[in-house]
Amino acid sequence: MVLTPREIVAELDRYIIGQDEAKRAVAIAMRNRYRRQRLPAEIREEILPKNILMIGPTGVGKTEIARRLARIANAPFVKVEATKFTEVGYVGRDVDSIIRELTDAALRMVKAEKIKEVEQKAQGLVEKRLVELLVPGPPPAAPLNPMDLLWGLSQPSASAKSHREDDQELREERERMSKLLRLGELEDRMVEVIVEKQPSSSWDMMAGSGLDDLGANFREMLGDLLPKKTQKRTVTVREAREILLQEEANKLLDMDGIHAETVALVEESGIVFIDEIDKIAGTQQHGGPDVSREGVQRDILPIIEGSTVMTKAGPVRTDYILFIAAGAFHVSKPADLIPELQGRFPIRVNLESLKAKDFARILTEPHNSLTRQYTALLGTEGVELEFTDDGVMAIAEIAEEVNRTTENIGARRLHTILERLLEDVSFATPAGTKVVVDGEFVREKLGELAQNQDLTRYIL
């Protein structure tokens, strides 16, 4: 991470409108990681990440801020729902699976990077294998019977000369095929490849019951002991190249080194986003906190405080992982969380509900905004779509009004509005037509509908 906090916020502004307070908080948190890595070891160990609690209604950008931040930092990222976890002793997922998922994400990142490093060498091996598939050698000779040799019934050296001639012809034919392969003239030729078949396991049926991680680890532990199941596939040379490239690249990887790098990446750069944390906050409405909810909080606490979790890449310390929690807190409030968990989120930011001017900016300003997306989609069929300024503002005002009078779903309301607005255009507009979405067009299509609040069919 070499971007300054100001540059991080500028990058987030390309995709997310408003919420400056939250952007500043996450930008500083990411920059502090870079600053920490430049410190001497004795002080670096004492500096822990400042976890963040985002408070705000749905659809205002909480998840998107965390996800975009991870992409900017090229850091492993995982989003989990707090409501999917249960207290130890109940049926459900255990909180350690959060770190295992984060490690899996980091492992994929590191492995993809290492595959790029060995890709050139792997391509040479793939070419050799493709030539062997195109020009197969003679079948292996049957093993000699010692008794036949003893009685003189076999003559192993009788065909030695013909074998040498066949080898010479085979080499020449393979050299010719190799040249054609490099010229790209054999891409559509069919070859037969043997690929490893992913075995189905009864452990897969345990997914979601809290034993899915155990099943995955059990399969991995027995991976080298159980025989590999393979299957033959007839594919083109073009398709075979991709299959074989993956196989050869994996053979060249140093998995021990990859696992060590993965653990370091998770520990120093991992980001965990815990959504709906307000749903596990206890309330006093029924005479005391809900036991199972408080139990989930107490199970999550050691992960955030700092503990060691066993993963497929090795033991992972969670002390320096950045945790970002989010919740609407409509019914409960942050004070309803257990005090120990509250203390682990020292930075709290409030995200504001979106207004009409925010909706208008969301429609036009972000990279690949919604208006650009719909324009590009219809443009593939020759329909020219143009959004005017008053049309965009009319959409934004309707979105604000519907959110205020019905359920507030934030920016997700724009998907609802645009889908209904452009339904007829998408359904029956012929190619070569230009459609101008101005204020009059929007009011004609949505005015009565917005007043009747009849948008339930289109809520995503």
Buried (B, 14 or more C-beta within 10 A) or exposed (E): BEBEBEEBBEBBBEBBBBBEEBBBBBBBBBBBBEEBEEEEEEEEEEBBBBBBBBBBBBBBBBBBBBBBBBEBBEBBBBBBBBBBBBBEEEEBBBBBBBBBBBBBBBBEBBBEEBBEEBBEEBBEBBBBBBBEBBBEEEEEEEEEEEEEEEEEEBEEEEEEEEEEEEEEEBEEEBEEBBEEBEEEEBEEBEBEBEBEEEEEEEBEEBEEEBBBBEBBBEBEEEEEEEEEEEEEBEBEBEBBBEBBBBBBBBEBBEEEEBBBBBBBBBBBBBBBBBBBBBBBBBEEEEEEBBEBBBBBBBBBBBBBBEBEBBBBBBEBBBEBBBBBBBBBBEEBEBEBBBEEBBEBBEBBBEBBBBBBBBBBBBBBBBEEBBBBEBBEEBEEEEBBBEBBEBBBBBBBBBBBBBBEEBEBBBBBBBBBBBBBBBEEBBEEBEEEBEBEBBBBBBBEBBEEBBEEEEBEEBBE
